[in-house]
């Protein structure tokens, strides 16, 4: 029997375990925490409050993964048409803002529309060197500077000029000119968000999708990796344990994984050090009413509002809150490279509450029944201009020494939870083909 080790028990790790099981191999999974789930963990707090480690929903169009996750919760999931909106300087704007300009200041709307007309008449495509160039070429200067460039600084902690364009995919909708005009002249527009609908487990939070996978692997919790010897094929853990392996798949973030590999070349270590990732403080609030925001998540563009995105866990499942209550999850972003977190996570709670009141989400009369802050050391990969060459060098080295990598922080890619599952499957199949 081949000895397969999987480092991490998140969506990608269990994707790898699922592929191993399909190949007739029972892997051993290791996690540094005392619970499974990785970045897709869920936490049940006293009083009936459930919060995920940041917002997670399943919107895959991969029917195989859809069916697999649905079976894991015995078909007990909530299904929704996605509702997303934006907040800017006192205005609530349906998402995406570029086709929902109705009601914004007339001078702003006029400038945006005129620039969209100019773009439509352009005969040559401009040179695209970075994300800022792409935004200006796609939406014009005024819209770009007012909305996505501001959000980039809040969410990615760096400027659009310092980011590449490899990560964009379907995330930013590029409208036809008639859509811009229609959205400026009338209050309603078509739903064009790339997430048309999603599913969410009825009970237990998002991690409920993973629990049935536990039976296909031997799971070792409280095992934090401190060293990997690829020549001897041994993994060492902080608790003194060690494990031999024939093949290994890792979802550990690359900047942490590479320095733990015995004999890693200096240029590879330095490349891993150049990889940037945001960290997040997630402020979770429980409120004594449910009519808070009529959207599953909202984007906030004003820099003087401390959070970049707000989600509503009680709208994902009524079982995430006590009866009659609502919940909010606000995301505040930092990064070691660009915006260091210089305060305790819990210090973000009161500023978030104050800004929610300023935006009208919370009322002065609301009772905050639950408040808590989570610190997420790895939130979103920052696709700055150094990321692509550094990632290529690190991945090449890992392939050379036979270490499989997967998930958002192994692939170092802007992939969603369902894509992470498939990433784990693919990584495991590559490793099995070599052992």
N, C-alpha and C positions, 0 to 999 in steps of 0.2 A: 504494500500500500504506500503510495507516494505521500510524503509529509508536506502538506500545504499549510502555510501560515498566512493569515489575513490580518493586517494591522489596521484596526478601526472597525467599528460596528455601526456605521451610518448607512445611508442608502447605497453608497458605492460598495462598502464592505459586504453588505448582504447580497448585492448583485453578484459579487465574486463568489460568495458562499453558494448562491443558487446555481451558478454555472458549475461549481465543483460538484455539488450534489448531482446535477444532471450527468456529470461524467463519472459518477460512481465513486467519488472521493469525499471523505468526511474531513473538512478542514478544521483547524483550530483558529479561533478568532481571539484577538487580544485587544483590549481597550484600556486606556489610562484611567477612565472614570469608573465609578461604581454602578453604572447603568449603561444600557445600550442606547444607540440612537445617533451618536456623534452630533453633527450639526442639525439633525432632524429630531433631536430629543424633545420630549414633552414633560412638563412638570405639573403635578397636581398638588396644589397648596391647600391648607386647611380652610374650611369654609365653602368649598365647592368651586374654587377657581382653578382653571387649567390654562396654561400658557405654553406655547411652543418656544423653541430657541430661535426667535424671530419668525416672521410670517412664512408659512409653508402651505401650499395647496398643490393638488395634483391636476394638471391640465394636459397631460400627454395625449397625443393622437395615435400613439402606439397601442393598438388594441390588445396585443399580448400583455403588455405591462398593465394596461387598464384592468384586464380580466384577472390578472395575478393579484393585484392590490385589492381589488374588490372581493376576491375570494378570501384574502387574508383577514378581512373584517366581516366575513360572512354576509356580504352584500349590504351591510349596515353603514351607509355613508350618505352624506348630504350632497345634493347636486344643485348648482347655482348658475344662473347667467351672471357673468361678471359685471360688477358695478365699480367703476374707478373714477375718481375726480381729482381736481387740482385746487390748490389755494394760492392766490397771489394778491397781495395788498388789499385784502378785504373782499376779494371776489372768489366765489366758488365756480369753477369752470369744469365742465365735463371733459373727460379725457378721450382723445388727445387734444391739447389746447389749440393746435394749428388749424383744426376745423371746427372750433367752438369759440370763436372770438366775439360772438354776440354779447353785448352788455359791457364790454371793456371800454376804456376811454376812447372816444372817437379818433383822436389824433394818433393814438397808438395803433388802432385797427387800420387806419388809412395807410400809415407807413408800412405796416406789415403786408397789406394787400398790394400796394404798389411794388414792393420788392418781389412778391411772388409773381407778379406780372412780368417783371424784368427777368426773373429766372426762366419763366416759360418761353421768353423770346430769345434766350441765349442760343447762339449758334455753335459755340465751342465749350466743351467741358473744362472747367478750371483745374489747375493742378491741386491734387489732394495730398498734403504731407502729414496731416494729423487730423484729429477729431474736430478741432475748431474749423479747419478748412472745409471739412465735410458738412458741418452744420451750416456754415454760411452759404455754401454752394447749394444746399438742399432747401433751406428755409429763409435765406436772406439775413442781413445783419441784425435788424431790429428784433425779430422773433428770437433768433439765436441768442442774442445778448440778454434778452429779457427772461427767457425761460430755460432752455436746456443748458446753456453755459453756466447759469447761476446754479442750477440743480447739480451739475457736474462737480462744482466746487464743494457743495454740501455733501453729496453722496460718495464721490470718489476721492475727496479731500485734495484734489489737485486740479489744475486748469485743463480745459479742453485742448489747448495747444500742446500740452504735455502727454496727450493720450493718442494711441493709435486707433485704427478703425476696425480691427479684426473682430471685435467683440459685438458689434452692433446688431447684426442679424436682423430679425423682424422687430426689434425693440422700439425703433422710432419710425412712425408711420410717415411716408412721403406722399402727401395728398396731390390730387389733381387740382388744377386751378379752380375749376367749378366747385369743388368741395370747400375750398377756402372761402369763396364768395358766399356760397350757400350758408356756411356756418357763421359767417359774419352778419348776414342779413336776417336769419331766422333763429329762434331760440332752440330748436331741436335739430340734431344731426344723426346720421346713421351710426351704429355701433361698429367701430373698426379696430378695437383693441385686439392685439394678437392673442390675448387670452379671452376667448368668447365665453367659456364656461369652465367650471372646475368642480372637483369633488373633494370632500373632506370627511374623515371618519366621524361617525355619529358620537362615539364614546372614546375617551382616553387620549384625545389629541392626535396629532399627525403621526407620532411614533407607533400608533396602533397598527399601521400598515406593516410594521416590521416584526412584531412579536411572534407570529407563527413560524418565521424563518429560524427562530432559535433552535428548533428541533433538528435542523439539518447540519448543525455545527457544534463543536465543543467550544464554549465561550469562557474565556478567562478575563474577568474584570480586575480592576486595580493593577493592571500590568502596563506600566509606562516604559516604553522602549528608551534605552539609553545608549545602546550600541548595536550595530549590525556588522558582522564579519562575513563579507560575501565569499571569501576564499574558503573559510571553514564552514560556512553556511550555518551560523549560529546567531541567535538574537539574544541580547542581554536586557534585563529589565531592572528597574530601580528597586524592586523588592528583593533582589538577589537571585531571582529565578533566571533560567536560560532555556532556550529551546532550539533544537536542531531542526533544519528544514531542507526539503528538496526544492521547494519553490515558495516564493513569497510575493504577496500582493500588498501594496501599501496605499492607504488614503491619507497618510500623515502629510501635512503641508510641506512642500519641498524645502522651504528655508529651515525647517526643523529636521527633516529627514536626512539631507545631505551631510551635515556636520556629524551625524551619528554613525556614518559609514566608515569603517576602518579603511584607511588608505585612500580616501577620496582626494583626488588631485586638487591642488590649490586653486587652479583656475575654475574648477567646477564649484568649489566651496564659495569662491568669490561671486560666481554667477548666481548661486542660490541666495546669497546675501543681497543681491541687487533686486530680487523679486519683491515687489511691494504688494501689500494687502491691507485693506482697511480693517479696523477693529470697531466693534459697536458696543454702545451701551443701550440696552433695550429696557425701556421703562414700561412696566406693566401696571395698569391701574384697573381696579374694579370700582364701578360706580353704581349708585342706587337707582338708576333708570337705564332703559335699553335704547331710547330714542336719541342716540348721540350723533352719529353720522350715517347717512344713508348711502354708504359705500363700503366695499370690502377693504379697499385701501385708498389712500389719498397721498398725493405728492405736494410738498410745500417748497415754494421757490424762494421765499424771502429769507435772506441771510440772517436777519435778526430773530428768526424763529429757530430754536435750537435743534429741532428734529427735522429730518429730511422726508420721512414717510411715516404715515400713521395707518394702522390696521385695526380691525374690529373683530377680535376672536369670537365674540358672542354671535356675530352674524354668520360665522362658519359652522358653528354647532351650538344649539341652545344649551347643551350639556357642559359647555366650557365655563358657565357662570351659574350662580344660584338663581332660582326663579325670579323673574322681574328685573334682573340686573343687566348691566352692560359692561363691556370691557374694552380697553384701549391698549394698544401696544405701539409706542413711539420709538423710532430708531434715530439715535444720535451717532454720527460717524467720526472716527479719528483714524490716524495711522502713525506708525512710528516714523515713517519717512517724511511725511508732509504735515501732519497735524497731531502732535503727540497728545495723549490723554494725560493731563496734568492735574486731575482731581479724582476723588473716589467715585466709583460708579453711582453710589447712592446720592452723591451731590447733584446728580442730574435730575432727580425726581421733582424737586420743587420748581426749578426753571421750566420743566416740561409742563407741569400743572399750570403755571402762570401763563405760558404761551398758549395752552389749550383754551384757557379762559379768554385770552386776548383775541383768539380766532373765533370764539363763539361756540366751540365744541363743548366746553364745560361751562356751567353756570355757577355763579357765586353760591347758589343754594344747594348745589350738588353735594352729596356726601361721598367722600372717597372711602370706600369700604376696604380696599386692598391696595397696597402700593409696594412695589419691589423693583429692583434694578438688576439686570443680568449683564455681566461683562462677557462679550464674545471676542476672544483674541483674534480669530480669523473670521471675517465677515465676507467681504467681496474682493476678488482679485482686482488690483489696480493695473489696468493695461497702459502703463506709461510707456514712453518710447524705448525704455531699456528692456521691457518684459519679453519681447519675442526672441531676440538673440540669446538672452539669458536662459529662457525656458528651453530653447532648442539644444543648447549645450548640456543642460542638466538632464533632459530626457535621453539624449544620446548616451550619456554616461550610464544612466540607470539601465538602459537596454543592454549595454555592453557587459554589465556585471550581473544581469539576469534578475533585476528587481522590477516587478511589475508595479505600475502606478495607475491610480484611478481616482475618480471623483473631482470635485471642483478644485481641490488644493493639490491633488496629485497630477491631474491633467493640466492644472493651472489655467482653467478655462471658465468662461461665464456660462456654466451649464446648470440646469435646474435639477430638482431631485430625481425626477424620472430618468433624465439623461444620465445622471450619476449612477443609477442602478445599471443601466446598459453599459456604462463605462467600466463598472466593476466586472460585469460578465466578460467583456472583451479582454480586459487585462488578465483575468484568470485563464481564459482560453489560450492566450499567448504564452503564459507561463507554463501551462500544462504541455504545450507543444514542444517545450525544451527540456522537460524532466522525464 
